[in-house]
Amino acid sequence: MTANNTHDYLVSLRDLILEERKCAINLDMKGMVTAMHAKEDLVKVLAHVKVIDKADQPIAVQIRNENRRNAFLFKSTLGWIRQTMEFFGQKTVTATYGATANTVASQVHGRLLSGSV
């Protein structure tokens, strides 16, 4: 593979990583999946490259940084979704008071989202 081809592949990979993040932010799942598959194909091609030219090393560093940025975005979003699902899955305990104004153990232990109407 020539250095010019490697440069073009690296630039394409960087652009796909940026496109993937843009699609994720806009919740464009079709675009994100398309970008992800194209990125996987480019990574397979670039896996055969053993040495990167000095001129292409800044692009490789940028690719690494942008890929880490995407990973952080996806990981933090997944954490936020998990926290939200845990919140809605928690059992609710209502405060029930007896005749003497003491709290009484409630028999209702429903979930915020029980799946029933």
N, CA, C and O of each residue as an XYZ file, in Angstrom:
468
protein
N       0.852     -1.171      0.000
C       0.000      0.000      0.000
C       0.896      1.232      0.000
O       1.841      1.310      0.786
N       0.614      2.186     -0.865
C       1.449      3.375     -0.961
C       1.108      4.358      0.148
O       0.042      4.283      0.760
N       2.027      5.275      0.395
C       1.827      6.273      1.445
C       0.634      7.167      1.130
O      -0.090      7.587      2.032
N       0.432      7.455     -0.149
C      -0.695      8.304     -0.549
C      -2.018      7.607     -0.238
O      -2.953      8.237      0.255
N      -2.096      6.306     -0.527
C      -3.312      5.552     -0.206
C      -3.535      5.512      1.307
O      -4.664      5.667      1.773
N      -2.479      5.308      2.058
C      -2.594      5.266      3.517
C      -3.111      6.597      4.036
O      -3.982      6.634      4.905
N      -2.576      7.684      3.509
C      -3.032      9.012      3.921
C      -4.528      9.175      3.639
O      -5.278      9.661      4.487
N      -4.949      8.770      2.457
C      -6.371      8.885      2.100
C      -7.250      8.038      3.012
O      -8.329      8.471      3.416
N      -6.790      6.836      3.335
C      -7.551      5.971      4.243
C      -7.640      6.576      5.646
O      -8.691      6.524      6.284
N      -6.548      7.141      6.114
C      -6.549      7.746      7.441
C      -7.492      8.952      7.506
O      -8.233      9.122      8.474
N      -7.454      9.769      6.483
C      -8.353     10.932      6.439
C      -9.812     10.463      6.380
O     -10.676     11.034      7.045
N     -10.081      9.433      5.592
C     -11.439      8.890      5.514
C     -11.887      8.335      6.855
O     -13.036      8.523      7.253
N     -10.983      7.648      7.558
C     -11.310      7.097      8.871
C     -11.627      8.210      9.858
O     -12.596      8.116     10.611
N     -10.824      9.252      9.860
C     -11.085     10.389     10.753
C     -12.449     11.002     10.461
O     -13.209     11.307     11.380
N     -12.756     11.182      9.179
C     -14.041     11.768      8.801
C     -15.206     10.869      9.211
O     -16.255     11.361      9.626
N     -15.024      9.562      9.095
C     -16.087      8.625      9.503
C     -16.310      8.642     11.013
O     -17.444      8.523     11.477
N     -15.241      8.789     11.769
C     -15.377      8.866     13.225
C     -16.154     10.122     13.606
O     -17.019     10.082     14.481
N     -15.847     11.222     12.953
C     -16.582     12.469     13.210
C     -18.043     12.345     12.778
O     -18.943     12.842     13.456
N     -18.267     11.685     11.658
C     -19.636     11.468     11.166
C     -20.418     10.574     12.126
O     -21.601     10.810     12.374
N     -19.764      9.558     12.659
C     -20.404      8.654     13.607
C     -20.880      9.425     14.847
O     -21.994      9.210     15.326
N     -20.031     10.324     15.364
C     -20.411     11.112     16.536
C     -21.557     12.062     16.206
O     -22.478     12.236     17.004
N     -21.495     12.675     15.025
C     -22.566     13.589     14.619
C     -23.897     12.847     14.536
O     -24.926     13.361     14.975
N     -23.877     11.654     13.980
C     -25.103     10.848     13.884
C     -25.601     10.438     15.268
O     -26.808     10.419     15.513
N     -24.687     10.112     16.164
C     -25.082      9.725     17.517
C     -25.737     10.898     18.240
O     -26.748     10.725     18.921
N     -25.171     12.076     18.093
C     -25.721     13.258     18.745
C     -27.105     13.577     18.198
O     -27.992     13.980     18.950
N     -27.295     13.399     16.895
C     -28.583     13.687     16.253
C     -29.549     12.508     16.311
O     -30.651     12.580     15.768
N     -29.134     11.413     16.972
C     -29.941     10.191     17.090
C     -30.323      9.615     15.729
O     -31.413      9.071     15.554
N     -29.410      9.745     14.772
C     -29.593      9.184     13.431
C     -28.983      7.780     13.427
O     -27.813      7.603     13.089
N     -29.784      6.797     13.803
C     -29.262      5.445     13.961
C     -28.835      4.831     12.629
O     -27.823      4.133     12.568
N     -29.589      5.080     11.572
C     -29.202      4.524     10.262
C     -27.859      5.078      9.818
O     -26.994      4.331      9.361
N     -27.686      6.376      9.949
C     -26.414      6.996      9.572
C     -25.275      6.514     10.427
O     -24.165      6.315      9.934
N     -25.539      6.320     11.725
C     -24.500      5.854     12.627
C     -24.071      4.435     12.287
O     -22.880      4.124     12.303
N     -25.033      3.572     11.981
C     -24.710      2.189     11.624
C     -23.930      2.151     10.310
O     -22.978      1.383     10.168
N     -24.337      2.979      9.358
C     -23.633      3.048      8.073
C     -22.186      3.504      8.283
O     -21.257      2.918      7.728
N     -22.005      4.550      9.085
C     -20.659      5.052      9.365
C     -19.844      4.000     10.113
O     -18.649      3.845      9.863
N     -20.484      3.284     11.023
C     -19.776      2.267     11.801
C     -19.273      1.136     10.894
O     -18.136      0.686     11.035
N     -20.117      0.682      9.968
C     -19.700     -0.396      9.060
C     -18.575      0.070      8.129
O     -17.624     -0.669      7.879
N     -18.690      1.292      7.624
C     -17.630      1.821      6.769
C     -16.331      1.972      7.558
O     -15.247      1.723      7.030
N     -16.441      2.377      8.813
C     -15.259      2.513      9.674
C     -14.611      1.155      9.904
O     -13.387      1.035      9.863
N     -15.423      0.135     10.145
C     -14.885     -1.214     10.341
C     -14.141     -1.690      9.103
O     -13.079     -2.304      9.212
N     -14.691     -1.410      7.927
C     -14.024     -1.804      6.685
C     -12.672     -1.097      6.537
O     -11.685     -1.715      6.137
N     -12.634      0.186      6.859
C     -11.372      0.931      6.765
C     -10.344      0.417      7.772
O      -9.155      0.334      7.464
N     -10.796      0.081      8.953
C      -9.877     -0.438      9.970
C      -9.274     -1.757      9.505
O      -8.094     -2.019      9.737
N     -10.087     -2.592      8.846
C      -9.566     -3.858      8.313
C      -8.482     -3.611      7.264
O      -7.474     -4.317      7.228
N      -8.693     -2.615      6.420
C      -7.695     -2.290      5.390
C      -6.436     -1.733      6.046
O      -5.320     -2.106      5.685
N      -6.627     -0.830      7.019
C      -5.475     -0.196      7.668
C      -4.732     -1.140      8.607
O      -3.615     -0.834      9.025
N      -5.325     -2.274      8.946
C      -4.653     -3.235      9.821
C      -3.397     -3.795      9.174
O      -2.505     -4.282      9.869
N      -3.320     -3.731      7.860
C      -2.157     -4.258      7.138
C      -1.002     -3.258      7.071
O       0.100     -3.608      6.647
N      -1.252     -2.025      7.484
C      -0.203     -1.008      7.458
C       0.679     -1.189      8.690
O       0.193     -1.187      9.821
N       1.963     -1.344      8.460
C       2.898     -1.564      9.567
C       3.568     -0.271     10.013
O       3.812     -0.075     11.204
N       3.867      0.614      9.062
C       4.571      1.856      9.368
C       3.797      3.021      8.762
O       3.379      2.977      7.605
N       3.618      4.057      9.568
C       2.927      5.264      9.089
C       3.973      6.343      8.860
O       4.875      6.528      9.678
N       3.851      7.047      7.756
C       4.775      8.145      7.457
C       4.710      9.206      8.537
O       3.691      9.366      9.208
N       5.814      9.932      8.700
C       5.870     11.025      9.678
C       4.773     12.049      9.423
O       4.187     12.581     10.366
N       4.493     12.325      8.158
C       3.484     13.329      7.817
C       2.077     12.886      8.229
O       1.209     13.727      8.465
N       1.848     11.582      8.318
C       0.524     11.058      8.655
C       0.335     10.802     10.153
O      -0.776     10.507     10.592
N       1.389     10.910     10.925
C       1.270     10.645     12.359
C       0.321     11.610     13.081
O      -0.400     11.173     13.978
N       0.289     12.913     12.729
C      -0.701     13.786     13.382
C      -2.149     13.355     13.097
O      -3.021     13.508     13.952
N      -2.397     12.829     11.921
C      -3.744     12.347     11.598
C      -4.062     11.118     12.442
O      -5.183     10.967     12.927
N      -3.075     10.240     12.616
C      -3.284      9.044     13.446
C      -3.566      9.432     14.896
O      -4.406      8.816     15.550
N      -2.870     10.446     15.398
C      -3.113     10.929     16.764
C      -4.518     11.523     16.860
O      -5.230     11.302     17.839
N      -4.902     12.268     15.848
C      -6.246     12.846     15.837
C      -7.308     11.752     15.794
O      -8.343     11.862     16.451
N      -7.057     10.709     15.029
C      -7.995      9.577     14.967
C      -8.132      8.942     16.340
O      -9.242      8.657     16.789
N      -7.004      8.718     17.008
C      -7.053      8.119     18.349
C      -7.845      9.000     19.313
O      -8.672      8.499     20.074
N      -7.595     10.312     19.284
C      -8.291     11.225     20.192
C      -9.790     11.290     19.904
O     -10.604     11.280     20.827
N     -10.147     11.357     18.640
C     -11.568     11.418     18.276
C     -12.276     10.108     18.608
O     -13.437     10.117     19.018
N     -11.588      8.992     18.436
C     -12.174      7.694     18.768
C     -12.395      7.587     20.282
O     -13.417      7.066     20.728
N     -11.441      8.076     21.059
C     -11.601      8.092     22.526
C     -12.752      9.015     22.931
O     -13.510      8.717     23.854
N     -12.864     10.112     22.240
C     -13.959     11.053     22.525
C     -15.311     10.388     22.265
O     -16.240     10.530     23.061
N     -15.418      9.662     21.152
C     -16.654      8.927     20.860
C     -16.918      7.874     21.933
O     -18.049      7.715     22.393
N     -15.863      7.154     22.328
C     -16.031      6.121     23.348
C     -16.530      6.729     24.652
O     -17.398      6.154     25.308
N     -15.996      7.880     25.037
C     -16.456      8.547     26.254
C     -17.912      8.965     26.115
O     -18.695      8.808     27.052
N     -18.283      9.497     24.953
C     -19.681      9.898     24.717
C     -20.607      8.704     24.856
O     -21.636      8.789     25.527
N     -20.250      7.590     24.225
C     -21.109      6.403     24.268
C     -21.169      5.820     25.675
O     -22.235      5.402     26.128
N     -20.033      5.789     26.368
C     -20.009      5.226     27.718
C     -20.805      6.086     28.687
O     -21.564      5.553     29.497
N     -20.653      7.388     28.624
C     -21.383      8.261     29.538
C     -22.873      8.249     29.230
O     -23.692      8.315     30.148
N     -23.235      8.168     27.968
C     -24.656      8.092     27.603
C     -25.259      6.791     28.090
O     -26.383      6.775     28.591
N     -24.529      5.709     27.949
C     -25.020      4.421     28.443
C     -25.201      4.458     29.961
O     -26.180      3.920     30.479
N     -24.274      5.083     30.674
C     -24.401      5.223     32.119
C     -25.628      6.035     32.501
O     -26.338      5.696     33.448
N     -25.871      7.108     31.759
C     -27.042      7.939     32.023
C     -28.329      7.146     31.787
O     -29.277      7.251     32.565
N     -28.360      6.361     30.725
C     -29.549      5.538     30.436
C     -29.742      4.498     31.537
O     -30.869      4.263     31.974
N     -28.661      3.879     31.985
C     -28.767      2.890     33.070
C     -29.301      3.522     34.344
O     -30.164      2.944     35.006
N     -28.803      4.698     34.698
C     -29.288      5.384     35.893
C     -30.765      5.710     35.775
O     -31.515      5.565     36.740
N     -31.183      6.145     34.605
C     -32.587      6.468     34.392
C     -33.451      5.223     34.528
O     -34.507      5.257     35.159
N     -32.999      4.124     33.932
C     -33.774      2.883     34.025
C     -33.809      2.371     35.470
O     -34.835      1.850     35.909
N     -32.712      2.509     36.210
C     -32.709      2.098     37.611
C     -33.685      2.940     38.417
O     -34.390      2.425     39.285
N     -33.726      4.240     38.127
C     -34.652      5.118     38.846
C     -36.097      4.690     38.601
O     -36.881      4.571     39.542
N     -36.443      4.461     37.348
C     -37.819      4.086     37.036
C     -38.130      2.654     37.455
O     -39.299      2.279     37.546
N     -37.114      1.859     37.708
C     -37.333      0.485     38.148
C     -37.378      0.337     39.660
O     -37.665     -0.742     40.178
N     -37.093      1.429     40.366
C     -37.097      1.353     41.826
C     -38.504      1.107     42.359
O     -39.504      1.506     41.763
N     -38.537      0.448     43.477
C     -39.825      0.239     44.132
C     -40.182      1.492     44.906
O     -39.327      2.120     45.531
N     -41.444      1.845     44.855
C     -41.902      3.011     45.599
C     -42.499      2.554     46.909
O     -43.221      1.559     46.966
N     -42.195      3.277     47.944
C     -42.760      2.988     49.255
C     -43.465      4.255     49.708
O     -42.829      5.286     49.928
N     -44.756      4.174     49.845
C     -45.517      5.344     50.261
C     -45.526      5.424     51.779
O     -45.540      4.406     52.470
N     -45.517      6.649     52.283
C     -45.596      6.844     53.734
C     -47.060      6.703     54.149
O     -47.924      7.445     53.681
N     -47.321      5.759     55.018
C     -48.666      5.531     55.525
C     -48.648      5.778     57.028
O     -47.735      5.347     57.732
N     -49.649      6.466     57.496
C     -49.699      6.812     58.909
C     -50.875      6.121     59.577
O     -51.951      5.991     58.994
N     -50.655      5.679     60.808
C     -51.702      5.034     61.586
C     -52.511      6.059     62.360
O     -52.304      7.264     62.215
N     -53.438      5.575     63.187
C     -54.329      6.439     63.959
C     -53.566      7.274     64.974
O     -54.027      8.354     65.345
N     -52.416      6.807     65.431
C     -51.634      7.547     66.430
C     -50.523      8.384     65.784
O     -49.606      8.824     66.478
N     -50.593      8.604     64.501
C     -49.645      9.420     63.727
C     -48.271      8.771     63.598
O     -47.297      9.442     63.259
N     -48.191      7.504     63.860
C     -46.954      6.762     63.634
C     -46.958      6.226     62.207
O     -48.021      5.988     61.633
N     -45.786      6.039     61.641
C     -45.731      5.452     60.310
C     -45.997      3.957     60.409
O     -45.538      3.280     61.328
N     -46.735      3.477     59.455
C     -47.102      2.067     59.406
C     -46.497      1.490     58.133
O     -46.504      2.146     57.091
N     -45.979      0.286     58.205
C     -45.413     -0.369     57.023
C     -46.497     -0.503     55.970
O     -47.581     -1.021     56.235
N     -46.193     -0.035     54.791
C     -47.168     -0.059     53.702
C     -47.153     -1.416     53.027
O     -46.114     -2.071     52.945
N     -48.301     -1.828     52.550
C     -48.419     -3.090     51.825
C     -48.207     -2.890     50.325
O     -48.080     -3.862     49.581
N     -48.170     -1.628     49.879
C     -48.009     -1.334     48.461
C     -46.528     -1.140     48.173
O     -45.891     -0.240     48.719
N     -45.998     -1.974     47.329
C     -44.592     -1.852     46.915
C     -44.512     -1.924     45.395
O     -43.833     -2.791     44.844
N     -45.195     -1.026     44.732
C     -45.193     -1.018     43.275
C     -43.954     -0.367     42.717
O     -43.221      0.319     43.431
N     -43.727     -0.580     41.464
C     -42.593      0.040     40.769
C     -43.096      1.275     40.062
O     -44.274      1.370     39.720
N     -42.198      2.227     39.842
C     -42.596      3.429     39.097
C     -43.088      3.056     37.711
O     -44.080      3.603     37.229
N     -42.393      2.121     37.068
C     -42.836      1.598     35.785
C     -43.115      0.113     35.964
O     -42.193     -0.702     35.987
N     -44.374     -0.229     36.089
C     -44.704     -1.620     36.353
C     -45.084     -2.366     35.085
O     -45.137     -3.595     35.074
N     -45.346     -1.628     34.025
C     -45.768     -2.281     32.780
C     -47.259     -2.452     32.690
O     -47.761     -2.906     31.661
N     -47.989     -2.103     33.735
C     -49.441     -2.203     33.689
C     -50.040     -0.820     33.670
O     -49.432      0.152     34.118
N     -51.238     -0.752     33.143
C     -51.921      0.552     33.029
C     -52.883      0.708     34.164
O     -53.562      1.730     34.262
